[in-house]
Amino acid sequence: MNRYPDEPWRTDHWVTSRHNFDPAIEVPPHSIELHDITVRDGEECADLAFNVDDKVRIAEALALVGVPRMEMFLTVPGWLEAVRAILARKLPQKLVVTWDPGRTERAVDLGVRDIMVWYRIGEEYRQHVYKKPRAQMLDEAVQAVEQAVATGSEVNLFMPET
């Protein structure tokens, strides 16, 4: 695997954030709070589908060990029933849903108060996946955040590099 001394964030097949290697960016000490993505990430995997009971059991287990937030996609079958069932348990954790116009508002109506808006900032991702001008992507991100805020929820703008 080739590495590039002037670009340590890049190899022939991988790229990560160049900001991880910038000595000018100091990261002050801060507290850490866990945000579980088991349900969201699991549902992006081939041949894996959690049913409503699975999601409730995962939420209960996370609450039992003190994980304060769990994230859920709203694009899979049974999402509305899962949101309803998890919120009915009144667990001591936040249920975070990803912004998906038309669906997120329904989750908010059920009691969800935490929304995550995704905006991928990586230049490589923008060029090769989205194939959109950066200005257009920024406009879309701002619009999504404004719409999410309008629901009265706490909104987290999540900006992964890739």
C-alpha positions, -999 to 999 in steps of 0.1 A, spaced: 0 0 0 15 33 -10 16 61 15 21 97 7 44 116 31 29 150 22 -6 136 26 -6 112 55 -44 110 55 -44 92 21 -33 58 7 -40 43 -26 -74 30 -14 -83 50 17 -87 86 27 -95 101 61 -98 136 73 -67 157 67 -77 176 99 -67 146 120 -31 154 110 -31 192 114 -10 202 143 -27 236 144 -59 220 154 -57 215 191 -84 193 207 -90 203 243 -99 177 268 -137 171 270 -161 147 284 -172 117 263 -208 107 259 -217 75 241 -241 75 211 -250 40 200 -256 33 163 -262 -5 166 -297 -2 151 -289 24 125 -256 9 114 -269 -27 116 -297 -18 92 -272 -7 66 -257 -42 65 -267 -68 40 -288 -97 54 -295 -80 87 -329 -67 97 -340 -59 132 -377 -63 139 -395 -40 164 -389 -64 193 -352 -65 185 -350 -27 185 -369 -25 218 -346 -51 234 -315 -32 222 -329 1 235 -336 -15 269 -301 -31 271 -285 2 262 -305 21 289 -296 -6 314 -259 0 310 -263 38 309 -258 46 272 -276 80 269 -284 80 232 -293 55 205 -298 63 168 -324 50 144 -330 53 107 -366 60 96 -362 43 62 -368 6 71 -400 -13 75 -415 -11 110 -397 22 119 -428 39 131 -438 10 154 -403 8 167 -402 45 176 -436 42 193 -426 11 213 -392 25 224 -407 58 235 -435 40 253 -409 24 276 -399 59 288 -363 48 290 -337 72 304 -321 78 270 -325 100 239 -338 84 207 -320 102 179 -335 99 144 -318 108 111 -334 137 92 -358 123 65 -384 148 55 -419 135 59 -409 107 83 -390 127 109 -420 149 115 -440 118 123 -414 106 148 -415 141 164 -453 138 167 -447 106 187 -422 124 211 -388 122 195 -368 154 203 -334 147 188 -326 148 151 -293 142 133 -288 159 99 -260 143 79 -237 163 57 -206 146 43 -178 172 40 -152 151 23 -141 164 -11 -136 129 -24 -171 119 -14 -185 151 -29 -168 146 -62 -172 108 -67 -205 100 -49 -227 131 -48 -212 147 -79 -226 181 -69 -210 215 -65 -200 222 -29 -222 253 -28 -253 232 -36 -245 207 -9 -240 235 16 -274 250 7 -290 215 11 -274 211 45 -286 245 57 -321 238 44 -322 205 62 -310 219 95 -335 248 92 -364 223 86 -352 200 115 -350 230 139 -385 241 128 -398 208 144 -388 222 178 -362 194 183 -326 195 193 -306 191 160 -271 177 156 -253 184 123 -232 154 117 -203 160 93 -183 129 85 -154 132 61 -164 101 42 
